[in-house]
Amino acid sequence: MSGTSEEPAPRTGASPGTGPPDLTERDRPGPDPAGPHDYRAAFEAAALPMALVDHRGRIVSPNDALGGLLGTDPTALTGRCAADLVGLTPDGSARRAYTEVLRGTRPRMSCTLRLKHADGRPLWAEVTVVPMGGGGETGPDTVLLSVADVSDRRELRERLRHLRMHDPVTRLPNRTLFFERLTAALGSPPLQDGPPPSEPGGGRIGLCYLDIDGFKAVNDTLGHHTGDRLLAAVAGRLTDCAEADDHRTGAHLVARLGGDEFAILVDDSSGTHQLTELARSVLAALQQPFDVAGHRLAVSASIGVVERSVAGTSATALMQAADTTLFWAKDDGRARWTLFDPERNANRMTRQALSSTLRAAVERGEFTLEYQPLVGMADEVVRGVEALVRWNHPRFGLLAPSRFVPIAEEDGTIVELGRWVLRTACRQARRWQLEHPDEPALFISVNVAVRQVRDSDLVADVAEILAETGLDPGLLQLELTESAVMGSSGRPLRVLEALSGMGVRIAIDDFGTGYSNLAYLSRLPVSVLKLDGSFVRGFRYDGGAHPSPADETIVEAMVQLAHRLGLTVTAECVETSGQAERLRRIGCDTGQGWLYSRAVAPERIAELIGARSPGD
């Protein structure tokens, strides 16, 4: 810590000693109760390292404590550059503030610096510089520099910070420290004091986000103490996996984010391959049994894996992707890792967008109905139509029922939507009847969700709509899936019986793919079976191969059984004349499919009423 500038000329009346300069009697100020000698004695005896510094930054008078701190005779410090002695770098902000104090343009400055004590140990010091005021014994341009050892205080602060930033159970970094490091790795300012990223905004980053499958059962059956021991053991294996990563260029951050959730942050990732290999090693490590508190425990984990370029991403976006991917891993069966898939995520985002606007779309009237003919197999005359709802979405265009009906069933919107479909379809069927009085009236078939049967007064809704539209109950057919009808009891069964009692026909849709409880079928108020299209597709010649004889045998048996029970049979997905011929020979009553017509607007159905072979 040697000075870098030449020795300054001594000030008038000043001596090169260790105390403040001596003053002549003429220059001495007015009476001072303490007296200058008392001041000088206090300065020299103070335990706090201090020095008087002139306007050029040269030490005028150091005290003994400063010499002891720097390991040198105080007299040797006089004339030295104070900024160099305490490590104020020329290009630092603290040096600029110090210079402003010397010039009188700043009232004080204070900063914390890392210094080296005379005994060799490092220390943290709080360096303060304040003006001494104009005139008087110290001179008009003198400042007081003090150096306070704050190592103990800083060490305590670091210990408290470590406790605040680490999980007490696993000793791993906690959520706060994890997000601080993640934010820094992405090139944003850190949330807390910490080292900046080596290459802000550059490179790639990866994340393995996992939780322990079935951990709650461990806590519930063996207690939280055993659960905590298991978490600590899991943390140890995760740390071992991170340290054993052959591709790592630095230390991976393993953190416990809360509960049984952990994360491994891979800064400067080498690519997706590195992350997937790490995920595989984690799965393998966790699948080995744990001996905890006298128990041998077998656990597994679900892991969401995300790897991407640092540029253009954020901590929020990365964690959202990781959370989504972890959900996929669990939804796909657990005990596995799943890599983030942008296309799958886009579908999820689309589903969320549809879900958030579905209820309002019903209120805004964004839905419309198309109708697909149900054709008599014997004469190919249109007997009825199935109403199929479409969503005219302002952003995604015309959407088929498969895109939004499952969402509507989940959130309950299907009740309101289903009521609208039923009313619109019955009104349209009645309009066709009135417009074509000389032709046999078409029946209208409407799909009904299980939730409509359970969560609404479907019987009252149907009665009200039939009365409102004037449609005969025998011209309304309600379709429910096989899984919804089979095993019905209690209120659902009473609803079906009440509807059948009104004269409404009940059809089982997609028959043959659900429970197929044929014994129970005889006790249900069902009028129609609609055979699932998978059976009909087996009738089709494909590249010269023969149709499936098993499918044809099964369909023939189901048709015969239905007829024995007094039910009619509709075949779905009829696409070729060959299929139609076989179904006709087997005895199917009606057919539905692209051979006859796709779902069309109501105006097109009006043209088909009374016509034969709509597909011709």
C-alpha positions in Angstrom: 0.0 0.0 0.0 2.6 2.6 -1.1 1.8 6.0 -2.3 2.2 6.9 -6.0 2.7 10.6 -5.9 5.6 12.9 -4.8 5.7 14.2 -1.2 3.8 17.5 -0.8 5.3 20.6 0.7 4.4 20.9 4.4 1.7 23.4 5.3 2.8 26.6 7.1 3.0 26.0 10.8 2.7 22.2 10.4 5.2 19.7 11.6 5.7 16.3 9.9 4.7 14.5 13.2 1.8 12.3 13.9 -0.5 14.9 15.5 -2.4 17.9 14.1 -0.2 20.8 13.0 1.0 23.3 15.7 -0.5 26.8 15.4 1.1 30.1 16.4 -0.5 32.2 19.1 -1.6 34.7 16.5 -3.4 32.0 14.5 -5.0 30.3 17.5 -8.8 30.5 17.7 -10.8 31.7 20.6 -11.2 30.0 24.0 -11.9 26.2 23.7 -13.2 24.5 26.8 -11.6 21.2 25.8 -8.4 22.7 24.6 -6.4 21.7 21.5 -4.2 19.3 23.4 -7.2 17.4 24.6 -8.4 17.1 21.0 -5.0 16.0 19.8 -4.7 13.4 22.6 -8.2 12.0 21.7 -7.3 11.8 18.0 -4.0 9.9 18.8 -5.5 7.6 21.4 -8.6 6.7 19.4 -9.1 3.0 18.6 -10.7 3.9 15.3 -8.1 4.3 12.5 -8.3 7.9 11.3 -6.3 10.4 9.4 -6.5 14.1 8.4 -6.3 14.5 4.6 -5.6 17.7 2.7 -7.4 19.0 -0.4 -5.0 17.1 -2.6 -5.8 13.8 -1.0 -2.5 13.5 1.0 -2.4 12.3 4.5 -1.5 15.2 6.8 -1.8 13.5 10.2 -2.6 9.8 10.8 -3.3 8.3 14.2 -1.6 5.3 15.7 -4.7 3.0 15.0 -4.4 3.6 11.3 -0.7 2.7 11.3 -1.5 -0.4 13.3 -4.2 -1.4 10.7 -1.8 -1.0 7.8 1.2 -2.5 9.6 3.4 0.5 9.4 4.8 3.4 11.5 2.2 6.2 11.4 4.9 8.8 10.7 5.6 6.9 7.4 2.0 7.5 6.3 2.3 11.3 6.3 2.2 12.6 2.7 1.0 9.4 1.3 -2.1 9.2 -1.1 -5.0 8.3 1.2 -7.1 6.8 -1.7 -4.4 4.3 -2.6 -3.8 3.3 1.0 -7.5 2.3 1.5 -7.9 0.8 -2.0 -10.2 3.3 -3.7 -9.7 2.4 -7.4 -9.3 5.3 -9.8 -12.3 4.3 -12.0 -14.7 3.4 -9.2 -17.8 5.3 -8.1 -16.5 5.5 -4.5 -13.3 7.3 -5.8 -15.4 9.8 -7.6 -17.4 10.5 -4.5 -14.2 10.9 -2.5 -12.9 13.4 -4.9 -16.1 15.4 -4.7 -15.7 15.6 -0.9 -12.2 16.9 -1.3 -13.4 19.6 -3.7 -16.2 20.6 -1.3 -19.0 19.6 -3.7 -20.2 16.7 -1.6 -21.0 16.7 2.1 -19.6 13.2 2.8 -18.9 9.8 1.4 -19.0 6.3 2.8 -18.3 2.9 1.3 -17.4 -0.7 2.3 -14.1 -2.1 1.0 -12.2 -5.3 1.3 -8.7 -4.6 2.8 -5.9 -6.6 4.2 -5.0 -6.3 7.9 -1.3 -6.0 8.9 -1.5 -9.5 10.4 -2.5 -10.9 7.0 -6.1 -11.6 7.5 -8.7 -10.0 5.2 -11.1 -7.6 6.6 -14.1 -5.6 5.5 -13.8 -1.9 6.4 -16.3 1.0 6.2 -14.4 4.0 4.9 -15.9 7.4 5.7 -14.7 10.8 4.6 -16.2 14.0 6.0 -15.0 17.7 5.8 -13.6 19.1 9.0 -15.1 22.5 8.4 -13.6 25.9 7.4 -10.8 27.5 9.4 -9.7 26.4 12.9 -6.8 24.2 13.9 -7.2 21.7 11.1 -7.2 24.2 8.3 -9.9 25.2 5.8 -9.5 22.3 3.3 -8.9 19.3 5.6 -11.1 16.2 5.6 -11.3 13.4 8.2 -10.9 9.9 6.9 -11.9 7.0 9.2 -11.6 3.3 8.6 -14.0 1.1 10.7 -13.5 -2.7 10.8 -17.0 -4.1 10.0 -15.9 -7.7 9.4 -17.8 -9.1 12.3 -20.9 -7.2 11.3 -20.6 -8.3 7.7 -19.9 -11.9 8.7 -23.1 -11.9 10.8 -25.0 -10.4 7.9 -23.7 -13.2 5.6 -24.7 -15.8 8.1 -28.2 -14.4 8.3 -28.4 -14.2 4.6 -27.3 -17.8 4.3 -30.0 -18.8 6.7 -32.5 -16.8 4.8 -31.4 -18.2 1.4 -31.1 -21.9 2.4 -33.6 -24.6 3.3 -33.1 -25.8 6.9 -34.2 -29.4 6.1 -32.0 -30.1 3.1 -29.4 -27.4 3.4 -29.9 -26.6 -0.2 -30.5 -23.1 -1.6 -34.2 -22.2 -1.3 -36.7 -20.6 -3.7 -35.4 -17.1 -3.0 -31.8 -17.9 -3.8 -32.8 -20.0 -6.7 -34.7 -17.2 -8.4 -31.9 -14.8 -7.6 -29.4 -17.0 -9.4 -31.8 -17.7 -12.3 -32.5 -14.0 -12.8 -28.7 -13.3 -12.8 -28.1 -16.2 -15.2 -30.6 -14.7 -17.6 -28.8 -11.4 -17.6 -31.2 -9.4 -15.5 -30.2 -7.5 -12.4 -30.1 -9.9 -9.4 -32.7 -9.6 -6.7 -30.1 -9.7 -4.0 -26.3 -9.0 -3.7 -24.5 -11.7 -5.6 -22.1 -12.3 -8.5 -23.2 -11.1 -11.9 -23.5 -13.6 -14.7 -20.4 -14.3 -16.7 -22.1 -13.6 -20.0 -25.4 -11.7 -19.5 -27.9 -12.5 -22.2 -25.7 -15.1 -23.9 -25.4 -18.8 -24.1 -28.1 -21.4 -23.2 -29.8 -22.4 -19.9 -31.5 -25.6 -18.8 -33.7 -26.6 -15.9 -34.8 -29.9 -14.4 -37.9 -29.3 -12.3 -39.1 -32.2 -10.3 -41.2 -33.4 -7.4 -41.4 -36.7 -5.6 -44.2 -39.0 -6.6 -46.4 -40.0 -3.6 -44.4 -38.0 -1.0 -47.6 -37.0 0.8 -48.2 -40.7 1.6 -44.8 -40.8 3.4 -45.7 -37.8 5.6 -49.2 -39.1 6.3 -48.2 -42.7 7.2 -44.7 -42.2 8.8 -44.8 -38.7 10.0 -43.1 -35.4 9.0 -39.8 -36.3 10.7 -39.4 -39.2 8.4 -40.5 -37.1 5.5 -37.9 -34.5 6.3 -35.2 -37.2 6.5 -36.3 -38.5 3.1 -36.1 -35.0 1.6 -32.6 -34.6 2.9 -31.6 -37.9 1.4 -33.2 -36.9 -1.9 -31.3 -33.6 -1.8 -28.0 -35.5 -1.4 -28.6 -37.7 -4.4 -29.6 -34.8 -6.5 -26.4 -33.0 -5.6 -24.4 -36.1 -6.5 -26.1 -36.3 -9.9 -25.4 -32.6 -10.6 -21.7 -32.9 -9.6 -21.4 -36.1 -11.7 -22.6 -34.4 -14.9 -19.8 -34.8 -17.4 -21.0 -31.9 -19.6 -21.0 -29.3 -16.9 -18.8 -26.2 -17.3 -19.6 -24.9 -13.8 -21.4 -25.8 -10.7 -25.1 -26.6 -11.2 -27.5 -25.1 -8.7 -29.6 -27.7 -6.8 -32.4 -26.1 -4.9 -35.5 -27.0 -2.9 -38.3 -24.8 -4.0 -40.8 -26.0 -1.4 -42.6 -29.1 -0.3 -41.2 -32.0 -2.3 -40.3 -29.8 -5.3 -36.7 -29.5 -6.4 -34.8 -27.8 -9.2 -31.5 -28.3 -10.9 -30.4 -25.1 -12.7 -27.9 -25.7 -15.5 -26.2 -22.5 -16.4 -24.3 -22.4 -19.7 -26.0 -25.5 -21.0 -24.5 -27.5 -23.8 -27.9 -28.4 -25.2 -31.0 -30.6 -24.8 -28.8 -33.8 -24.6 -27.1 -32.6 -21.5 -30.5 -31.9 -19.7 -32.1 -35.2 -20.7 -29.0 -37.2 -19.6 -29.1 -35.4 -16.3 -32.9 -36.1 -15.9 -32.2 -39.8 -16.7 -29.5 -40.0 -14.0 -31.8 -38.3 -11.5 -34.5 -40.8 -12.2 -32.1 -43.7 -11.8 -30.7 -42.4 -8.6 -34.0 -41.8 -7.0 -35.3 -45.2 -7.9 -32.8 -46.8 -5.6 -34.4 -47.5 -2.2 -33.8 -45.1 0.7 -33.0 -46.3 4.2 -34.6 -43.6 6.4 -35.3 -43.7 10.1 -35.5 -47.5 10.1 -37.7 -47.7 7.0 -36.7 -48.8 3.5 -38.6 -46.4 1.2 -39.0 -46.7 -2.6 -39.9 -43.4 -4.3 -39.9 -42.0 -7.8 -40.0 -38.6 -9.3 -41.6 -36.7 -12.2 -39.3 -34.3 -14.0 -40.1 -31.5 -16.3 -37.1 -30.6 -18.6 -36.6 -27.3 -20.3 -33.6 -26.2 -22.3 -33.4 -23.0 -24.4 -31.3 -20.0 -25.4 -30.9 -17.3 -22.8 -31.7 -14.6 -25.3 -35.3 -13.8 -25.5 -36.4 -15.7 -22.4 -37.2 -14.6 -18.8 -37.3 -16.3 -15.4 -41.1 -16.2 -15.6 -41.3 -17.8 -19.0 -38.8 -20.5 -18.1 -40.6 -21.4 -14.9 -43.9 -21.5 -16.6 -42.5 -23.9 -19.2 -40.9 -26.1 -16.5 -44.2 -26.2 -14.5 -46.2 -27.1 -17.6 -43.7 -29.9 -18.5 -43.7 -31.3 -14.9 -47.5 -31.5 -15.2 -47.2 -33.4 -18.5 -44.8 -35.8 -16.8 -47.3 -36.5 -14.0 -50.2 -36.7 -16.4 -48.3 -39.1 -18.7 -47.9 -41.6 -15.8 -45.3 -40.3 -13.4 -41.8 -41.8 -12.7 -40.6 -40.2 -15.9 -39.0 -37.1 -17.4 -40.8 -35.1 -20.1 -39.1 -32.5 -22.4 -40.8 -29.2 -23.1 -42.7 -29.4 -26.4 -43.6 -26.0 -28.0 -46.3 -27.6 -30.1 -47.9 -29.3 -27.2 -47.7 -26.2 -25.2 -49.3 -24.2 -28.0 -52.2 -26.6 -27.9 -52.4 -26.1 -24.2 -52.4 -22.4 -24.6 -55.1 -22.6 -27.2 -57.2 -24.7 -24.8 -56.7 -22.2 -22.1 -57.7 -19.4 -24.4 -60.8 -21.3 -25.4 -61.7 -22.1 -21.8 -61.4 -18.4 -20.7 -63.7 -17.2 -23.5 -66.2 -20.1 -23.8 -68.9 -18.8 -21.4 -68.8 -15.3 -22.9 -69.0 -16.8 -26.4 -72.2 -18.5 -25.5 -73.6 -15.2 -24.4 -72.4 -13.5 -27.5 -74.0 -16.1 -29.8 -70.7 -17.2 -31.5 -72.1 -20.8 -32.0 -73.9 -22.3 -34.9 -75.4 -25.7 -35.9 -74.8 -27.9 -38.8 -76.8 -31.0 -39.6 -75.7 -34.5 -40.8 -78.4 -36.7 -42.4 -79.4 -40.0 -40.9 -80.4 -42.2 -43.9 -82.6 -45.3 -44.0 -80.4 -48.2 -45.1 -83.2 -49.9 -47.0 -84.4 -47.0 -49.2 -81.6 -44.4 -48.7 -84.2 -41.8 -47.7 -83.3 -39.1 -45.2 -85.2 -40.0 -42.0 -83.6 -37.5 -39.6 -80.5 -35.4 -38.9 -78.0 -35.0 -36.1 -77.3 -31.5 -34.9 -73.6 -30.7 -34.6 -72.5 -27.5 -32.9 -69.7 -25.4 -34.3 -67.9 -22.4 -32.7 -67.2 -19.4 -35.0 -64.3 -18.3 -33.0 -63.1 -14.7 -33.8 -59.4 -15.8 -33.6 -59.2 -19.5 -34.4 -62.0 -19.7 -37.0 -64.6 -22.5 -37.2 -64.0 -25.1 -34.5 -65.4 -28.6 -34.4 -67.1 -29.9 -31.2 -64.0 -32.0 -30.2 -62.1 -28.7 -29.7 -64.4 -27.2 -27.1 -67.1 -29.6 -25.9 -64.7 -31.4 -23.4 -63.7 -28.0 -22.0 -67.4 -27.0 -21.7 -68.1 -30.3 -19.8 -65.2 -29.6 -17.4 -66.2 -26.1 -16.5 -70.0 -26.6 -16.6 -70.6 -24.3 -19.6 -72.0 -27.4 -21.4 -75.3 -26.9 -19.5 -75.9 -23.4 -21.0 -74.5 -24.4 -24.4 -76.5 -27.6 -24.5 -79.7 -25.8 -23.7 -79.0 -23.4 -26.6 -78.2 -26.3 -29.0 -81.4 -28.1 -28.0 -83.6 -25.1 -28.5 -82.0 -24.1 -31.8 -82.2 -27.7 -33.2 -85.9 -28.2 -32.2 -86.8 -24.8 -33.7 -85.1 -25.8 -36.9 -86.7 -29.2 -37.1 -90.1 -27.6 -36.6 -89.4 -25.1 -39.3 -88.6 -27.9 -41.8 -91.8 -29.6 -40.8 -93.8 -26.5 -41.5 -92.0 -25.7 -44.8 -92.5 -29.3 -46.1 -96.0 -30.4 -44.8 -96.4 -33.0 -47.5 -93.2 -34.9 -46.6 -92.6 -37.1 -43.6 -91.2 -35.0 -40.8 -87.5 -35.4 -40.0 -86.5 -36.3 -36.4 -83.7 -34.3 -34.9 -81.0 -35.9 -32.9 -79.2 -33.9 -30.2 -76.1 -34.9 -28.2 -76.5 -34.5 -24.4 -73.6 -34.5 -22.0 -73.6 -36.4 -18.7 -73.3 -33.1 -16.8 -76.5 -31.8 -18.4 -78.3 -34.9 -16.9 -76.8 -34.4 -13.5 -76.4 -30.6 -13.1 -79.5 -29.2 -14.8 -83.2 -29.9 -14.9 -83.1 -31.5 -18.3 -86.6 -32.8 -18.2 -88.0 -29.3 -17.5 -85.7 -27.9 -20.2 -86.9 -30.4 -22.9 -90.6 -29.9 -21.9 -90.3 -26.2 -22.1 -88.4 -26.2 -25.5 -90.9 -28.7 -27.0 -93.8 -26.5 -25.9 -92.1 -23.4 -27.1 -91.2 -24.7 -30.6 -94.3 -26.9 -31.1 -92.1 -30.0 -32.0 -93.6 -33.4 -31.4 -91.6 -35.2 -28.7 -91.4 -38.3 -31.0 -89.3 -36.2 -33.4 -86.6 -35.5 -30.8 -83.8 -38.0 -30.2 -81.3 -37.4 -27.4 -77.9 -39.1 -27.7 -75.8 -40.0 -24.7 -72.5 -41.9 -24.7 -72.5 -45.5 -23.7 -70.4 -44.8 -20.6 -72.9 -42.2 -19.5 -75.9 -44.5 -19.9 -74.6 -47.8 -18.7 -74.7 -48.2 -15.0 -77.1 -45.2 -14.6 -79.0 -45.2 -11.4 -80.7 -42.7 -9.1 -81.4 -39.3 -10.6 -79.8 -39.9 -14.0 -82.0 -43.0 -14.5 -85.1 -41.1 -13.4 -84.3 -38.4 -15.9 -84.0 -40.9 -18.8 -87.2 -42.6 -17.8 -89.1 -39.2 -17.6 -87.8 -38.2 -21.0 -88.8 -41.5 -22.5 -92.2 -41.2 -20.9 -92.7 -37.9 -22.7 -92.1 -39.7 -26.0 -88.6 -38.5 -26.5 -86.3 -41.2 -28.0 -83.0 -42.0 -26.2 -80.0 -43.2 -28.2 -76.7 -44.6 -27.0 -73.9 -43.0 -28.9 -70.6 -44.8 -29.8 -72.0 -48.1 -28.7 -69.5 -51.0 -28.4 -66.6 -48.9 -27.0 -67.7 -48.5 -23.4 -69.0 -50.7 -20.7 -71.2 -52.9 -23.1 -73.3 -54.1 -20.2 -75.8 -55.9 -22.3 -77.8 -57.3 -19.4 -78.3 -53.8 -18.0 -79.3 -52.5 -21.5 -82.6 -54.3 -21.4 -83.7 -52.3 -18.3 -82.8 -48.9 -19.7 -85.4 -46.6 -21.5 -83.3 -46.7 -24.7 -84.7 -46.6 -28.3 -81.7 -46.5 -30.5 -78.1 -47.9 -30.6 -75.5 -46.0 -32.6 -72.7 -48.3 -33.5 -69.2 -46.8 -33.1 -67.5 -46.0 -36.3 -64.5 -48.2 -35.5 -66.7 -51.3 -36.2 -67.9 -49.9 -39.5 -64.4 -49.1 -40.7 -63.6 -52.8 -40.4 -66.0 -53.4 -43.3 -63.9 -51.4 -45.7 -61.7 -52.9 -48.3 -58.2 -51.4 -48.0 -55.6 -52.0 -50.7 -57.3 -55.2 -51.9 -57.4 -56.8 -48.4 -60.5 -58.4 -47.2 -62.6 -56.6 -44.6 -62.4 -57.8 -41.0 -64.7 -60.8 -40.6 -64.5 -60.3 -36.8 -66.0 -56.8 -37.0 -68.7 -58.0 -39.3 -69.6 -60.8 -36.9 -69.7 -58.5 -33.9 -71.9 -55.9 -35.7 -74.2 -58.6 -36.9 -74.6 -59.9 -33.3 -75.2 -56.5 -31.9 -77.8 -55.7 -34.5 -79.7 -59.0 -33.8 -79.5 -58.3 -30.1 -80.8 -54.8 -30.5 -83.7 -55.9 -32.7 -84.6 -58.6 -30.1 -84.8 -55.9 -27.5 -87.0 -53.7 -29.8 -84.2 -51.2 -30.5 -83.2 -49.7 -33.9 -79.6 -49.5 -35.0 -77.7 -46.6 -36.6 -74.2 -47.2 -38.1 -71.8 -44.3 -37.9 -69.0 -43.4 -40.3 -70.4 -45.0 -43.4 -68.0 -43.9 -46.1 -68.3 -46.5 -49.0 -71.0 -48.2 -50.8 -69.4 -51.5 -49.9 -69.8 -50.7 -46.2 -73.4 -49.6 -46.8 -74.3 -52.9 -48.6 -72.9 -55.1 -45.8 -74.7 -53.0 -43.2 -77.9 -53.2 -45.1 -77.6 -57.0 -45.4 -76.8 -57.3 -41.7 -80.0 -55.4 -40.9 -78.9 -51.9 -39.8 -81.8 -49.5 -39.8 -80.1 -46.2 -40.6 -76.7 -45.0 -41.6 -74.7 -41.8 -41.1 -71.5 -40.8 -42.8 -69.7 -39.1 -45.6 -71.2 -41.6 -48.2 -74.4 -39.8 -47.7 -73.4 -36.3 -46.7 -71.1 -34.3 -44.4 -72.6 -32.0 -41.8 -74.2 -29.1 -43.8 -76.1 -25.9 -43.3 -79.9 -26.1 -42.6 -80.6 -24.8 -46.1 -78.9 -27.9 -47.7 -81.0 -30.2 -45.5 -84.1 -28.6 -46.8 -83.1 -29.6 -50.3 -82.6 -33.3 -49.2 -86.0 -33.7 -47.5 -87.9 -36.5 -49.4 -84.9 -37.1 -51.7 -83.3 -40.5 -52.2 -79.5 -41.1 -52.0 -78.3 -37.7 -50.8 -74.8 -38.7 -51.6 -75.6 -39.2 -55.3 
